[in-house]
């Protein structure tokens, strides 16, 4: 094992409920009730979001873009208010330090990513991080993990992914990578048949990695 690529939201930090909250508020203002089930399907499995619901309601593209910016602003405000590091993550990463290369591969925008990690203290563990600006197609497309492979310089057979969502698993498998899944919150209803292992917390995934 030479490298491990970690998803961010749901694996290292608990932010998904904040993103859902900000998105739900925007949709409610347009008369659409965005449920957790809908969010799990459109965001965590399919990965394309739910803006098409506004399009179906004849909301013009310019207004949708304005609402998207407003959602991003609300999400940023929520991130400033809360500490989001998942308990036990720091200790788990410490066990891997110096044994494998580590990277974060996330669908988060860079500005949100920086806000998320302003107080986590875990970024020094990682050799690099890839955010939404670093690739054209997001998960479940394999491009984010293909970019990570290229950046790491390691062959896929010597790398592993740690994810929490179905779309993340799909991206990893499509890139030819094995994937440990740690379902959390709204991602727990996903189909994880393609995972090499399913674990309850990061410490258990680290046990697996150290035994490789």
N, C-alpha and C positions, 0 to 999 in steps of 0.2 A: 504494500500500500504506500503510494507516494503522495497522494493529494486527496483532500476531502473538500467538497463544495457544499456549502450550507445555504439553504434558503434563509431568509431573514425573518419575515413576519410569520409568527406561529412556531418557529423553531428556536430562534434566539430571543425574540421579543414578542410581547403580547400586545399587538396593535390592531388586530383584525376587527375587534369589536368597536374600536374608535373609527376606523374607516367605514364600517357599516353604519355607525351612528351618524356620521357626517353625510354619507350618501343618502341614507333614509330621510334625513331632514330636508335635503334638497328635493327629493322626489315627492315628499309629502306636500311641499309648497306648490307642486304642480298637480295635486290631487291623486297621486299614485302611492299606494301602500306597498312599500318594498319589505317583504317578510324575510326572515332569516333563511327560510327554505329557498326563496328566489335568489337571495344573495349567494348562498352556497352553490346553486346551480350555475348562475350566470358569471360569477366572479371566481369561485374556487374550483369549479370543474371545467367550464367552457373557457373561462378566461377573457371574455370579450366585454364584460360589464353589462349594464342594463339600459344604456342610453337609447337603445332601439325602441324601448317602450315609449319614450318621449317622441321619437320620430313617428311612431304609429299614431300618436295623438296630435300629429300635425304641428309639432313644435319645430320652428325653423332652425336650421343649422347654427346660425349666429347666436340664437338664444341658448341652444344646447351647449355651445362652447362657453358662453357666459356662466351658465349653471355649473359646468365642469370646473371652471376657475373658482367659483364660489365654494364648491365642495372641497377643493384642494385647500382653500383658505381656512375653512372650518376644521378640516382635518389637522392642519398645521397648528391651529390654536389648541386643539385637544392634545396634541403631542407635547406642546409646551407645558401643559398642566400636569402630566402624569409621568411617573417612572415606570418604564415598560419592560425592563429586563426580566426575563423569566427566572425564577429562583433555581439555583443549581447550575445555570449555564456557565458562569465564570469558572467554577470549580471543574466542570466537565472539559472546558476548553484548555484549562491549565494542564490537564492530564495529557493532552495531545501535543502541547507546545514542544517543538524541537523534534517530534517524531514523524510528523507528516506536514506537507504544505497545506495551508488552509485558506479558503477564499469564501466570500459571500457573493451569491448570485441571486439578485432580487429583482422584482418587478416594480419596486418603489422608485419614485423619482429621486434624483440626487438631493434636492433640497429637503424632501421629507426624510430621506435616509440620514442626512446630517442632523436633523432635529431629533430623530429617534435615538441616535447614538451620542447626543451631546453629554449625557450623564451615565451611559452604560459602562464605559471604561474597557470595553472588550475589543475595540478595533485594533489595538496593537498585536493581538493574537494572529491577525490575518495578513497574508502576503499581499492580497489585493481584494478589491470589491468591484462588482459590476452592477450598475443600476440601469434603469430603463433607458437612459440616454446612450448606453453603450452598445445597443443592438437595435435592429429594425423591427423584428418580430418577437413578441413576448411569449412566455409560456402559455399554452402547452407546446408551442413550436420549440424545436430543439436548439434554435440559434443561441440562446443565452448560455447553455451548457457547452455548446461547440466553441463559443468564444472563450469560455473558461478553460477548456482543454487546450486551446491554442495558446492562451496566456500562460498557462502553467508549464507547457512544454512536456507534459506527461501523456503517455498513451492511455486510452480509455480503460484498458484492463487493469491499470494500476491506480485508478481513481474511484471514488465513491461519492454519492450524493446523499444528503440528508434533507428530507422534505416533510411537509405536513399536509399538502393538498393533492388532490387527484391531478390537477393540471400540472403541478410541479413534477409529479411522478411520471406523467406522460412525456413531459419535456426531457427528463433524464433518460428514460428508456429509449426514446427516439434518437437521442444522442449516443446511444450505445453504452450507457452507464448503468451500473447497479445502483439501487436506491433503497435506503432505509427510510421508512415513513413513520413519523410521530404524529398521528392525528390529534387535532386539538380544537376544541370549540366547534365552530360551524363547519370545519373540514371533516369532522368525524364520520359523516354520512357518505363519504366518497368511496369509490371502488378502488381498492389498493391491491388487486390481484397481481399486478406486475412488480410489486415490491419484493426485494430479496428478504427483507425482514420488516415486521411492524413492532414498534416499541412504544412504551408509555411516556418515556422521558429521555432527554438527551444523554444522561449518564448511562443508560442502558445501551444506547447506540454507540457511545464511546467504548464500552466494554467489547462490543462486537468489532469495532475498528481495531482496537489494540490486539485482538486475537487473530487478525488477518495475517 
